[in-house]
Amino acid sequence: MNYNIYYVKQSILKPYFSYICHKKMIFLLISIICSVSVGVLFKLIKTKTSINIFLISINYLVAFILSYLLFKPKITTEIFYHSGFLTMALPLILLMPTVFLLVPKAIENSGIIKTDIAQRISLIIPILCSFWLFGEIVPNLKIFALIIGFLSIFLILSKPDQSKNSLYLILVFFGYGIADVLYKKIALFTAFPYTTMLFYIFGGCMVFSLVLIFSRFKSFKSEYQPKSWLYGILLGSFNFCNIYFYLKAHQAFKETPTTVFAGMNFGVIVLGTLIGYFFFREKLTKKNVFGLIMAILAVSLIVISDRIYG
């Protein structure tokens, strides 16, 4: 009888785990791990130094060098005049360093919990765009999974917290949401390889960060610390891998972008919460644990939905 139960479980779970281990799911899993690594690194950096524009500039310098060495992009000025670059890459160049600077401000004014919520709830923007811009037809099972997932976010991140100013939270919300949509559009862009686009985006972010440094040179001198080089290199490496595999996942799931949008956000929350609990000794309430279970259920239903309908 026990053997029969074992084989029944195997027959039910085997397709699920084989799908999780499929190459296109691996892209998403690596992106999730790298995204959480960036968050953990931010947490460690804040105990040693400040997250300033110099640190962010090194981060983009490293990502720029890695994209050149690994992608061998074709260097051409034609890309600067293409409408795709002007409407997708240029907004990201201005947006990414700005959002990096907004997050510490949001944490300072509203706390890390609400800032985390603002980042994750920004998922609403790309999911709505999946219907309007990318024409995705979402099955009922995935809609149910998304509802469970949104509820889980509030439960996991639910902690008493006093907010001083919600402006930075709103800016973080829109910043992350719009960046997700632009990355999806770049993943589907055909005029230039997405690796070439990434090379120019990282280069542009680095230049924009340098402009910000020179615009506030006096305050920069007080913020500069030699250890920022090490933190910037680590941050740039994880950030590069996060964005690269995020785009790879969007290409693999080009017909179902909500899988990437939702899977990424819920996955980051689950893994980040577990790391916070086991490595940083952050306390979890019963509500948080229930939310964690709901988030895992939401991700599982998204995977099952793609397995059935995808």
C-alpha positions as CSV (number, residue, x, y, z in Angstrom):
1,M,0.0,0.0,0.0
2,N,2.8,2.4,0.9
3,Y,4.5,1.6,-2.5
4,N,1.3,2.5,-4.3
5,I,1.2,5.9,-2.5
6,Y,4.8,6.5,-3.4
7,Y,4.3,5.8,-7.1
8,V,1.1,8.0,-7.1
9,K,3.1,10.9,-5.5
10,Q,5.9,10.4,-8.0
11,S,3.5,10.4,-11.0
12,I,1.9,13.7,-9.7
13,L,5.1,15.5,-8.7
14,K,7.5,14.3,-11.4
15,P,6.1,16.6,-14.1
16,Y,6.2,19.5,-11.7
17,F,9.9,19.0,-10.7
18,S,10.9,18.3,-14.3
19,Y,9.4,21.6,-15.4
20,I,11.1,23.4,-12.5
21,C,14.4,22.0,-13.7
22,H,13.7,22.8,-17.3
23,K,16.3,25.2,-18.9
24,K,13.9,28.1,-19.2
25,M,12.9,27.8,-15.5
26,I,16.6,27.7,-14.6
27,F,17.0,31.2,-16.1
28,L,14.3,32.5,-13.8
29,L,15.7,30.7,-10.7
30,I,19.2,32.2,-11.3
31,S,17.7,35.6,-11.7
32,I,15.8,35.3,-8.4
33,I,19.0,34.1,-6.6
34,C,21.0,37.0,-8.0
35,S,18.3,39.5,-7.2
36,V,18.2,38.3,-3.6
37,S,22.0,38.4,-3.5
38,V,21.8,42.1,-4.4
39,G,19.4,42.7,-1.6
40,V,21.6,40.8,0.9
41,L,24.6,42.7,-0.3
42,F,22.7,46.0,0.2
43,K,21.9,44.9,3.8
44,L,25.5,44.1,4.5
45,I,26.9,47.3,2.9
46,K,24.6,49.4,5.0
47,T,26.3,48.1,8.2
48,K,29.7,49.1,6.8
49,T,29.2,52.2,4.7
50,S,26.5,54.3,2.9
51,I,24.9,53.4,-0.4
52,N,26.0,56.3,-2.5
53,I,26.3,57.3,-6.1
54,F,30.0,56.3,-6.2
55,L,29.1,52.8,-5.2
56,I,26.4,52.7,-7.8
57,S,28.8,54.0,-10.5
58,I,31.3,51.2,-9.8
59,N,28.4,48.7,-10.0
60,Y,27.5,49.9,-13.5
61,L,31.2,50.0,-14.5
62,V,31.6,46.3,-13.6
63,A,28.3,45.4,-15.4
64,F,29.5,47.4,-18.5
65,I,32.9,45.6,-18.6
66,L,31.3,42.2,-18.1
67,S,28.8,42.8,-20.9
68,Y,31.6,43.7,-23.2
69,L,33.8,40.8,-22.3
70,L,31.1,38.1,-22.4
71,F,28.8,39.4,-25.2
72,K,31.4,40.9,-27.6
73,P,28.8,43.4,-28.8
74,K,29.1,45.2,-32.2
75,I,30.1,48.8,-31.5
76,T,28.0,51.1,-33.7
77,T,26.6,54.6,-33.5
78,E,23.5,53.5,-35.5
79,I,21.9,52.2,-32.3
80,F,21.7,55.8,-30.8
81,Y,19.4,56.9,-33.7
82,H,17.1,53.9,-33.6
83,S,13.6,54.5,-32.1
84,G,13.9,51.3,-30.1
85,F,16.9,52.7,-28.2
86,L,15.3,56.1,-27.6
87,T,12.0,54.6,-26.3
88,M,13.4,51.6,-24.3
89,A,17.1,51.8,-23.5
90,L,17.3,55.6,-22.8
91,P,14.5,55.6,-20.2
92,L,16.2,52.7,-18.5
93,I,19.6,54.5,-18.5
94,L,17.9,57.4,-16.6
95,L,15.7,55.2,-14.5
96,M,18.0,52.6,-13.1
97,P,20.6,54.7,-11.2
98,T,17.8,57.0,-10.0
99,V,15.8,54.1,-8.5
100,F,19.0,52.8,-6.8
101,L,19.3,56.2,-5.1
102,L,15.5,56.3,-4.2
103,V,15.5,53.0,-2.4
104,P,17.8,54.2,0.5
105,K,15.7,57.4,0.8
106,A,12.5,55.3,0.9
107,I,13.9,53.1,3.6
108,E,15.0,56.2,5.6
109,N,11.6,57.8,5.4
110,S,9.2,54.8,5.5
111,G,11.2,51.8,6.7
112,I,12.5,48.7,4.9
113,I,9.3,46.8,5.2
114,K,7.1,49.3,3.3
115,T,9.9,49.9,0.8
116,D,10.0,46.2,0.1
117,I,6.2,46.2,-0.3
118,A,6.5,49.1,-2.8
119,Q,9.1,47.1,-4.9
120,R,7.1,43.9,-4.9
121,I,3.6,45.5,-5.4
122,S,5.1,47.2,-8.5
123,L,4.4,43.8,-10.1
124,I,0.9,45.3,-10.8
125,I,2.3,47.5,-13.5
126,P,4.0,44.8,-15.7
127,I,1.1,42.4,-15.2
128,L,-1.4,45.0,-16.5
129,C,0.9,45.6,-19.4
130,S,1.0,41.9,-20.1
131,F,-2.7,42.2,-21.1
132,W,-2.5,45.6,-22.8
133,L,1.0,45.7,-24.5
134,F,1.9,42.0,-24.9
135,G,-1.5,40.5,-25.6
136,E,-1.2,37.7,-23.1
137,I,-4.3,35.6,-22.4
138,V,-4.1,34.6,-18.7
139,P,-5.9,31.4,-17.7
140,N,-8.1,31.4,-14.5
141,L,-5.6,29.2,-12.6
142,K,-2.9,31.8,-13.1
143,I,-5.3,34.7,-12.1
144,F,-6.1,32.7,-8.9
145,A,-2.3,32.3,-8.3
146,L,-1.8,36.0,-8.7
147,I,-4.5,36.9,-6.2
148,I,-3.0,34.4,-3.7
149,G,0.4,35.9,-4.4
150,F,-0.6,39.5,-3.8
151,L,-2.3,38.5,-0.5
152,S,0.9,36.7,0.5
153,I,3.0,39.8,0.0
154,F,1.0,41.8,2.5
155,L,1.1,38.9,5.0
156,I,4.8,38.2,4.7
157,L,5.8,41.9,4.9
158,S,3.1,42.8,7.6
159,K,4.9,44.4,10.5
160,P,4.0,47.5,12.6
161,D,5.8,50.4,10.9
162,Q,5.4,54.2,11.0
163,S,5.7,56.0,7.7
164,K,7.0,59.6,7.6
165,N,6.7,60.3,3.9
166,S,5.2,58.2,1.2
167,L,6.5,60.1,-1.8
168,Y,9.7,58.0,-2.1
169,L,7.6,54.8,-1.8
170,I,5.4,56.0,-4.7
171,L,8.5,56.8,-6.8
172,V,10.0,53.3,-6.0
173,F,6.7,51.7,-7.0
174,F,6.6,53.3,-10.4
175,G,10.3,53.0,-11.0
176,Y,10.5,49.3,-10.5
177,G,7.2,48.7,-12.4
178,I,8.2,50.7,-15.5
179,A,11.7,49.1,-15.5
180,D,10.2,45.6,-15.6
181,V,8.0,46.5,-18.6
182,L,11.0,48.1,-20.5
183,Y,13.2,45.0,-19.9
184,K,10.4,42.8,-21.3
185,K,10.2,45.0,-24.4
186,I,14.0,44.8,-24.8
187,A,13.9,41.0,-24.5
188,L,11.5,40.9,-27.5
189,F,13.4,43.6,-29.5
190,T,14.7,42.3,-32.8
191,A,16.5,45.2,-34.5
192,F,19.5,44.7,-32.2
193,P,20.5,41.7,-30.0
194,Y,19.4,42.2,-26.4
195,T,23.0,41.6,-25.3
196,T,24.1,44.6,-27.4
197,M,21.3,46.7,-25.8
198,L,22.4,45.6,-22.4
199,F,26.0,46.7,-23.2
200,Y,24.8,50.2,-24.1
201,I,22.3,50.4,-21.2
202,F,25.0,49.6,-18.6
203,G,27.4,52.0,-20.3
204,G,24.7,54.7,-20.3
205,C,23.9,54.1,-16.6
206,M,27.6,54.4,-15.8
207,V,27.9,57.7,-17.7
208,F,24.7,59.1,-16.0
209,S,26.0,58.0,-12.6
210,L,29.3,59.9,-13.3
211,V,27.3,63.0,-14.3
212,L,25.5,62.8,-10.9
213,I,28.8,62.4,-9.1
214,F,30.3,65.6,-10.7
215,S,27.0,67.5,-10.1
216,R,27.4,66.9,-6.3
217,F,31.2,66.7,-6.1
218,K,31.4,68.5,-2.7
219,S,29.1,66.0,-0.9
220,F,30.7,63.2,-2.9
221,K,34.1,63.8,-1.3
222,S,32.6,63.2,2.2
223,E,30.8,60.1,1.0
224,Y,33.7,58.4,-0.8
225,Q,35.3,55.4,0.9
226,P,37.9,53.1,-0.6
227,K,35.9,50.0,0.5
228,S,33.2,51.1,-2.0
229,W,35.3,49.6,-4.8
230,L,35.0,46.1,-3.4
231,Y,31.2,46.5,-2.7
232,G,30.7,48.0,-6.1
233,I,32.4,45.1,-7.8
234,L,30.3,42.5,-6.0
235,L,27.1,44.5,-6.5
236,G,27.9,45.0,-10.2
237,S,28.5,41.2,-10.8
238,F,25.2,40.2,-9.1
239,N,23.3,43.0,-10.8
240,F,24.6,42.0,-14.2
241,C,23.7,38.3,-13.7
242,N,20.3,39.3,-12.4
243,I,19.3,41.4,-15.4
244,Y,20.9,39.1,-18.0
245,F,19.1,36.0,-16.8
246,Y,15.9,38.0,-16.2
247,L,16.0,38.9,-20.0
248,K,16.8,35.2,-20.8
249,A,13.7,34.2,-18.8
250,H,11.5,36.7,-20.7
251,Q,12.8,35.3,-24.0
252,A,12.0,31.8,-22.9
253,F,8.5,32.8,-21.7
254,K,7.8,35.3,-24.4
255,E,4.2,34.1,-24.7
256,T,3.5,34.2,-21.0
257,P,5.2,37.3,-19.5
258,T,3.2,37.1,-16.2
259,T,5.1,33.9,-15.4
260,V,8.4,35.9,-15.2
261,F,6.9,39.0,-13.6
262,A,5.0,37.1,-10.9
263,G,7.6,34.2,-10.5
264,M,10.4,36.7,-10.1
265,N,8.6,38.8,-7.4
266,F,7.1,36.0,-5.4
267,G,10.3,34.0,-5.7
268,V,12.4,36.9,-4.4
269,I,10.0,37.3,-1.4
270,V,10.1,33.6,-0.5
271,L,13.9,33.3,-0.8
272,G,14.6,36.7,0.8
273,T,12.3,35.9,3.8
274,L,14.0,32.5,4.3
275,I,17.5,34.1,4.2
276,G,16.4,36.8,6.6
277,Y,15.0,34.2,9.0
278,F,17.9,31.7,9.0
279,F,20.9,34.0,8.4
280,F,19.9,37.4,9.8
281,R,17.7,36.1,12.6
282,E,14.7,38.2,11.6
283,K,11.6,37.2,13.5
284,L,8.6,35.8,11.7
285,T,5.0,36.0,13.0
286,K,2.4,33.4,12.3
287,K,1.0,35.8,9.8
288,N,4.3,36.0,8.0
289,V,4.7,32.2,7.9
290,F,1.2,31.8,6.5
291,G,2.0,34.4,3.9
292,L,5.2,32.5,3.0
293,I,3.2,29.3,2.5
294,M,0.7,31.2,0.3
295,A,3.6,32.7,-1.8
296,I,5.0,29.2,-2.4
297,L,1.5,28.0,-3.3
298,A,1.2,31.0,-5.8
299,V,4.5,30.1,-7.5
300,S,3.5,26.5,-7.7
301,L,0.2,27.3,-9.3
302,I,1.9,29.5,-11.8
303,V,4.2,26.7,-12.7
304,I,1.3,24.2,-13.0
305,S,-0.7,26.7,-15.1
306,D,2.2,27.0,-17.5
307,R,2.6,23.2,-17.5
308,I,-1.1,22.8,-18.4
309,Y,-1.8,25.8,-20.7
310,G,1.7,26.9,-21.8
